[in-house]
Amino acid sequence: MGGHGFFAGPSSVQANAQAGLPYADVPDELRTRIEDVLRHEPDHPEPDVSFSHSRWDRRPFGLRTFLIPHAGGLLVALLLVIAETGLLHVGPLLTQIGIDQGVLAGDISVLVAVALAYLGAVVLSTGASFLRTRFTGRLGERLVYDLRVRVFSHFQRQSLDFFTGEKSGVLMTRMTSDIEALTTLLQEGLVSFVVQGMTLIVITTYLLVLHPGLAIVCLLTVIPINVILTLWFRRVSHVGYLRVRDRIADVLSNLAESLAGIRVITAFGRRDHDVARHQRIIDDHLDANLYMGRAQALFGPGTESVGIIAQAVVLLVGGRMALRGEVTIGQLTAFLLFLTSFFAPVQTLVQLYNQYQQGNAAVLKLRDLLGTEPTVVERADAIDLPPITGRIQFDAVTFGYDADHLVLRDVDLVLEPGEVLAVVGPTGAGKSTLAKLVTRFHDPTFGHITIDGHDLRDVGITSLRRQLGVVPQEPFLFNGTIADNVAFARPDAPHDEVAEACRAVGLGSLLDRMPDGIDTPIHERGASLSAGERQLVALARAFLARPRVLVLDEATSNLDLQSESVIERALDQVLEGRTAILIAHRLATAMRADRVAVVDDGRIVEHGTHAELLTLDGQYAAMVKTWQRHASGGRSADRAGPR
């Protein structure tokens, strides 16, 4: 191994450099462009975050409940719409006056006055349209902003079982595709719906004023057929668009899974199988969209045909009335112009109704999501957990992820402040579940867990987890620098303190080789670091957080022996003076603890110090013998060398 220890051979840093990947940094040719963009980027103040584990809007999500808080802004938008619509459709009335009192009467002054009035109406309508578009655009963006924050906050509020029960791609769909469908409805659809609705009301009023008889003939021709078509389309599109939303969720879910598992797919030569699987899912999405396409192909042209028939009927009836002198040529011309304007909003409303149905399907999906209550809920009267010494007690704790399958049964356990407990046992025995209950990722089905005498259910979740540290088996690193990841739990920590925490756990040699030290960017999920380096970063994160209680869930189980030795030395620094629970698969980790608990079939079957359990010659002693046999076998194989 030379002098490199567990960093021997080409490190991940060197490999990335050879591949042209300088950590997670940007290529040099893009730096100037990015800096130019950042120079013109407006200042974004720190957001004022209001987040609660116990208090949030629990009303069923819907357009009405969502829009009511913005009623004042919506009223202003409505007034602007009324002004814009009224001014926009005075043209046919002015045309009637111009024909009857100007052209037929030979009065040029009337024509000039009508033309100036027409010009004034256009200018005022354009101004009202500008104000309405600007105002409603800002209002729509604010609504979407609030919705995105609300959905993301609801994700943060959920318990872990929510994320294990839902595919990540489905959750991404709720945050992206569903909100985009609702965004289109809020920013364009609702305003246009009001505009076109007001247009119909205004034009219908004008038609009735011009000639009630012709107006009634027109409306009786149009309304019954359109009502029948709309009711049919409503029923069909409700089912169809829910299918579309479900299928796009399947597409994104499969995409996310394939990208996350691309190494396994490549290693086993299953790319063709993965493509075929994705194609089948896309086929289902295509079928759902084709179903809606057929419905739209019937609904849109159907309503358009009704409009053409109505125009023909009015032209026939109105022409006969004009020949008999019952209406003037100006009235008939204005009526036909209004009628043309009448069916333009009808067609627009048809398209908007289609858009509304898409948005409504998204509303239903978001309603289901926002109506999901977290299984671990903070009580409204929860107290902030005061600074703790770290005494943990399990009192007759029973827990199951579902009611029919219990994972832990009647667990009684006490950890004194500063004590380190190793939990060992076969896979599936319930070791990691113990750790999840201490951190309140789940609540016991029966029994109680207390820290310093405080029942975990009675304290605020944030105040509890602020005094806990967790190092998982697979540490998760965020996109950013090493310093960003180490200071994740204490973002206000001084830079020197972050660097000290890194060196305390053994990251010094890695930082010395990096061009920017702890400010060196790393790839997403820490892909530019080795498994041992990622685990050390996670330990540095826990060390800097200064928790009173530390939980390590098999933190060394995926490492080779030399990497493990580095991690074990780092653990000495991290565990000092802290109450800790170590979920252990390896003997070295268990021997480091003050006491060992053996879990089997959801129960603690043995409990004591390493020496006491060896003397007992029970299950733990058998595990130790197995570990020693494997370790000696590994050393023999190392001495034998490669064959």
N, C-alpha and C positions, 0 to 999 in steps of 0.2 A: 504493500500500500504506500511505501515511501513515507514522506513526512506530511502527507496531506490528511491523514485521518479519514474520517468518513466523507470527506469531499474529494477523495482520490478519483483519478481519471478525469476526462473532460467534464467540468461542472456544467450545470444547466446554464450558468451565465456565459461560459465560454462557448457552449453549443449554440446558444442564441446569437452570440456575436458572429460565429462562423456562418450561421444561416442568414446573416444580415438583419437580425432582430436585436437591436440594442435595448434589451429589457423591454419595457412597454413604451419606450419613447417614440416620438414621431420622426419620420425621415427628415434629413436636413433640408431637402428641397421644398418641404411643406412648411418649414418653420416660419419663413418670411411671410407667407400667405396667412398663416394662423395669427401671427403677431399683428398683421395689418387688420384682420377681422376684429381682434381683441381691442385694438385702438379705437374702433368705431362702435364697440359694444356699449350700450348704455349701462349706467350703474344700477345694480339690482340690490336693494337693501336686504338685510337679513329678514326672513319672514317671521312674522309673529305667530308662533306655533301654539295652538291650543289643543292639547291631546289629553284624553282621559280614558282610563280603563273601565270606568263605571258610568260615566254620563255622556250620552250622545243621543242624537235624534233617532228614536225608535219607531217613529210613525212609518207605516208602509210607504215605500218610495213610489211616487207617481208624479206626473207632470203638474198636477194641481198643488200637491204639498211642496213640490220643489220650487214652483214659481211664486207661491203666495208671499214669501218674504221680500220679493222684488216687485210687489204690486204697484208701488209708486212709479218706478221706472217703466213698467208695462203700460200704465195709464198714459204717461207722456208719449210713449211710442204710439199708442192707439190714437191720440189726438193728432199727432203728426201724420199718421196714416189717413185719417179722415180728411185732413186738409189737403194732402197730396191727391187723394182719390177724387175729391170733389172738384178740384181745379183741373185735374187731368181730363175730366169727361164733360166739360162744358162745351167742347167743340161742336158736337152735333146740334145743340140748342142754338149756338151762334150761327151755324150753317143754315138752320131753318129760318132764323131772322134775316140773314143775308139774302136768302133766295126769295122769301115771301115779301119782305119789306124793302129790299134793295134791288135785286135783279128784276123781279116781276113788276115792281112799282117804279123802276127807273130812277131810284134815289141814290146817287153816288155817295152822299154823306153817310147814309146808313152803312154802306159797304166799307167805308173807311173806318167808321166807329167799330164795326164788327171785327175788322182786321186787327185794329189796335187792341181791342179787348182780347182777341184770340192770342196775340203776341204776349200781352200782359199775363194771361192765364198760364201760358207755357213757361214764362220766366218764374212766376210764383210757384208753379208746380215743380219746376226743376230745383228751386231753392228748398222747398219742403222735402223733396226726395233726397237731396243731399243731407239735410239735417236728420231725416229719419234713418238713412243708411248709416250715417256716422254714429248716431245714438244707439240704434239697435245692434250695430256691430260690436260696440264696446260692451253693451249689456249682455249680448250672447257670449262673448269671450269671458266675461266675469262669471256667468252661469256655468260654463264648461270648466273654468278654473276651480270653482267651488266643488263641482261634481268630482273632478279628478282627485282633489285633496280628500274629499269624503270617502271615496272608494279606497284610496291608498291607506288612509287612516284606519279604515275598517279591516283591511288586510293586516295591518300592524297589531290590531286589537285581538285578532283571532288566536286561538290556542293551536298547539302543534298538530293535534289530530285533524284539524281543518285542512292543513297543508298535506298531510299524508293521505287524506281521503279524496283530495282534488288533484287533478293533473295540473302541472304548472302552465301548460299551454292553454287550458280552459280559463285559468285565472288571468293569463295575459290577454285572452280574448275579451274578457269583461273590461279590462283596463284600456284596451286599444280599440278593437273593432266595434264593440257595443257602444262605447262612449263616442266613437267617431260617427256612428249612425245617429246617435242622439244629438251630437254636435251639429250635424247637417240639419236636423229638424229644428233645433233651437235657433241657430244662426240664420237659416234661410227659410226653412219650412213654415214655422209659426208666423213669422212676419209676413211672408208671402201669402200665407193662408188668410191672415187678417186683411191684407191689401186686396186680395182677390174677392174675399167675402164682402168687404165694404164696396168694392167695385160693382158686384152684383146687386147689392142693395141700392146703390145710387142709380145704376142703370135701370133697375126695375121701377124705381120711383119716377125717373124721367119718362119711361115708357108709359106708365100709368097716367102721367100728366099729359103727355102728348096725345094719347088716344086709348082710353080704358078698354074699349072693345078689342082692338088689335092686340093689346098687351095680354088680355085674358086668353085669346086664341093661342098666342105664342106660348104662354106659360102652361096651358093645358096640354100642349103638344110635347113640351120638353120635360116637365117635372115628373110625371108618373113613370115614364120609361127610365129616366135617370135614377130615380129612387130604386127601382127594381134592380138595375145594373149595379148600383152602389152596394145594396144589401148583399147581392151575390158575391161581389168582389171582396167585401169585408169578411165574409165567412171564409172564402178561399184563401185570402192573403194572410189572415190571422194564423192559420195552420202552416201555410207555406213559408212565411218569414221566420217563424219559430224553428222550422226545419233548417232554413238557411243559417240561422245563428248557431244552431247546434253543430251543423256540418263544418262551419268555419272554425269553430272551437276545436273540432276533431283535427282539422288540417294543422292548425297552429300547435296543438298538443303533440301531434306526431312529429312535426318539424322540430320542436324543442327537444323532444326525446332523442331524435336521430342526431341532432347536433351534439347533445351531451354525451351520447354513446358512440361517437364516430370512431374512436379508437378500437372499441370492441368490434364494431361492425367491420372495420378494415382488417383487424387481426384475424377474424374468422371467415373472411372472404364472402361476406353477406351483403355486399353493396347492391347487387342485382335484386336480392330478396327485399331489401329495404326500399328500393325504388318501386318494386311491384306493390309493396304494401302501401306506400304513399300514394301510388296511382289509384289504388282501389278507394282510398279515402277521398281523393280528389274527384273520382267518378261519382261518389255519393254527393259531394258538394255540387258537382255539375248538374246532377239529376234534380237536386233541390232548386237550383237556379232556373233550370229549364222549365220546371213546373210553374214557377212564378212568371217566367217569360211568356208561357202560353196564356196564363190568366191575364197578364197585362195586354197581350196582343188582342184579346177579346174585349177587354174593358175600354181601352183607349179609343180604338177605331169605332167601337159601338156608340160611345157618347158623341164622337165627332159626327157620325152619321145622323144622329138625332138632331144635332145642330143644323146640318145642311137641310134636312127635311123641314125643320121649323122655318128656315129662311125661305124655302120654296112656298110653304103654306102662306106665310105673311105676304110675300110678293104677289101671290095669286089673289088673296082676299083683299089686300090693301090696294092692288091695282084696280080691281073692280070698284072699290069704294072711291078711288080717285076719279075714275071715269064718270061716276055718278055725282061727283062734286061733294062727297061726304068728308073727304080730307083734301088738304092742299098738297101740291107737289113738294113744297118745303117740308111739310109734316111727314110725308111718306119717305122722303130722302133721309130726314133726321132719324125716323124710326128704323130704317134699314141700316143706317150707320150705327145707331145704338145697338141694334140686334147683332151686327158684326162684332161690336165691342163686348156684347153680352156673352158670346160663345168663346171668346178668347180667355176670359177668366174661368169659364166652365172647364175648358181643356186644361188650363193651368191647375185648377183644383183637382182634376182627375190625377195629374202627375203628383201633386202635393199629397193627395190621399194615399197614393202608393208610397210616397216618402214617409208619410205619417205611420203607415202600417209597419214599415221597416223600423222606424224609431220606437213604435209601441212594442214591437218584439224585443228591442233592446231594453226598454223600460221594464218589461216583465222579467228579463234575465237579471237586470240590476236590482229589481225588487227582491228577487229570491236571494241574491248575494247579500244585500244590505239588511235583509231580515234574518240572516244567520247569526244567532247568538253564540259568542264564544263559550266553550265549556268551562273554562277557568275565568270566572267573572270577579272583578274587584267589587266588594261591597261598597255601597254609597257612604256608609259610616266608617270605612276602613281608616285606621290610624297609620301615620308614618312610623315605620320601624325605627326605634332609636338605635344609636350605635351599639353593636352587639359584641359580646365576648366570644360567641361561637358554640354555645352548648346546644346540641341537636338531639331531639328525642322523637323516636317513632313509638306511638302508643296504639297497639293492636291494629296496625295498618293493613287493610286489605284493598287491593286494586285490580281492576281489569279494564282493558281497552274497550271491551264490550261486556255486557252483563252476563253473558253465557260462558266467558272464558276468563277466569281469574288468573292474573300473573303473579301477584303477591298475596300471601295468606297470613294474617295474624302476626305481622312482623313487630317485634318489640326490640328496640335498640336505643342506646344512649351513647353520644359522643361528647366527651368533656372538652372544654375550650383548649385549643392548641393540639388536640389529639388527631393523629392520622390513622384512618381506618382503611384497610384494603379489603375490597369485596371480590371474592373469587367464586368460581363455579362453572359448570358446563354452559355451553351456548344455549340461550333461551331460558335460563333459570330465573331471570328477573333482575340481573345485576344492574343493567343500564336503567331499568325502570326505577330502581331506588334513587339513582342520581337525578332522574327527571322529576321525581316527587319532591326532592329537597329544593330544587330550583323552581318549583311550582309550575313546571310545564304542564303538569296534570294535577288534579286533586284526588286524594284517596277516596275510594268508593265507601269505605268504612274506616273509622279510626281517625287519629289526629297526628299531625307533625308540628312540633313546636321548635322555635329557635329562641333561646333565652326566655322560655316560658310563654312566648307569643305564638298563638296558633297562626299558621301561615294564611289561613282564610280571613283572619281579622286585620291583616296589615296591607298597606298599599303595595301593589306589585312592583312599581318602580322603586320604592324605598327598599324593598326586599332585595331586588336584583342588583341594586347599587352596591350592596355589601357582599355579593356573591361573585365568584369567578368561575368560569367554565372553560375547560380545554377539551374539545371533542376529539374523537378518534381521527376524523378527517377535518383538519382546521380549514376554515373558509377565510380566504384573503380577498379583500375588495380591490377593485381597480383603483390604483393610486400609488403613492410611494410607500416604502417600508415604514416611514415615520407615521403616515396616515393610518396604517393598519395597527401599529403598536399602540398609538394614542387613541384608538377607536373608543375605548371606554372612558378616557379622560382627554377629550380634545383640547382642553385648556392647559395640558401639561407642558412645562417649559421644554424647549428643544433639547437642552443638555440632559434633562431628566429622562427623556425618551431614549437618547443615545446611551445613557448609563444603564437603563433597563435592558437594552439590546446586548450590551457587553456583559452584563451580569449573568445572562443565561447562555453565553457562549457564541454570540453572533459576531464577535469582534473581527475574526479573520475574514468572514464573508464581507463585512462592511468595508474593511480595508481594501478589498479587491474591487469594490464597486466604484464607478467613476464619481458618483455624487454621494457616497456614503448612505446614510439613512434616508436621504432625499431622492434616492434612485427609484424611478418608477418600476413597477413590476407588472407582469401581464395579468389579465383577468384570472381570478381564482389562484393567483400565484403560480401560473404555469411556467414562469421563467426560473422558479426555484425548485430544488429537490424536495422530496418528502420530509427529510430531516430538517432542512432549512425552513420549510413552512411550519413545522411543528415548533421550532425554536421561536419563530415570530409569534405564534399563538401563545407560547409560554411567556414571552416578553410582554405581550398584551396583558396577560393575567397578572404578571409581576407589577406592571405599572399601575394597574387598577387598584392595587392594595386592598383586595377583598379580605374580609374576616373569615370567610368560608370558601374553600376551593374544591371544585369537583373536577376530577380528571377521568374522562370516560375512555379507557383503553388508549391512552395517549401515546403509548410506545408499541402497540401491537403490530403495526404495519412497517416497523423499521428493522433494518439489519442490526446485528449485535453491536457493531462499532458505532452506528448512529444512535443506538439505544444508550450506549455508555455516555455519549455527549448529552443526551436528553436527561439521563439520570443525574448527571452533575448539575444540570440546570434546575432540576426539580429540588435539589437541596436548597437552592436559593429561594425558589418560589414558595416552598412549603414551610419555611422557617417561621415559627410562631403562629401558624394558622391552623384552624380546624380544617381537615381535608378528608374527602372520600375518594379513594383511588379504585376505579374499576380496573382490575388487573387480570391479564392473561399470562403474565410472565413472573417467574419466581423472584427476579431481582426487584421488581416493583413491590411485590407483596412483602418481601423481607424488609423493605424500607419503612413499612408502617409500624405503628405502635401496637395495633391489634389487627386481626384478620377475621373476617366473617365469611363463612362458606354458605352460599345460597344454592339450594337445589329444589326444583319444583315449587318455587315461590316461597320457600320457607328458609329461615336461617337454621341450618342443621348443626353447624359448629361455630364456636366463637371463642377467641382467646388470642394470646400472643403466638408468634411463630413457633417459639420453643414449646409452649404448652400444647399446641395442636400437633406438633411432631410426636410429643410424648403420648398424646391420646391415640396415635396410630389409627386414625380414622380416614375420612375422605380427603382431608387436606394433606395428610401424610402420603396418601397414595398419589395425589397430584404432584407433590414435591418429588417423589421417586420417578414419576414419569418425566417431569421436567429435567431432572438430573440425567436420566438415561438418554433423553434426546440431546441434551447439551454435550454429553460425553461422546455420543455418536457423531455429532456435528464436528467436534474437535478431532476425532479419529479420521473423519473424512477429509478435514483440512490438512492433517499431517500426511495422509496418503497422497494428496495432490491430485491433479487431473489425470485422467487416463486417456 
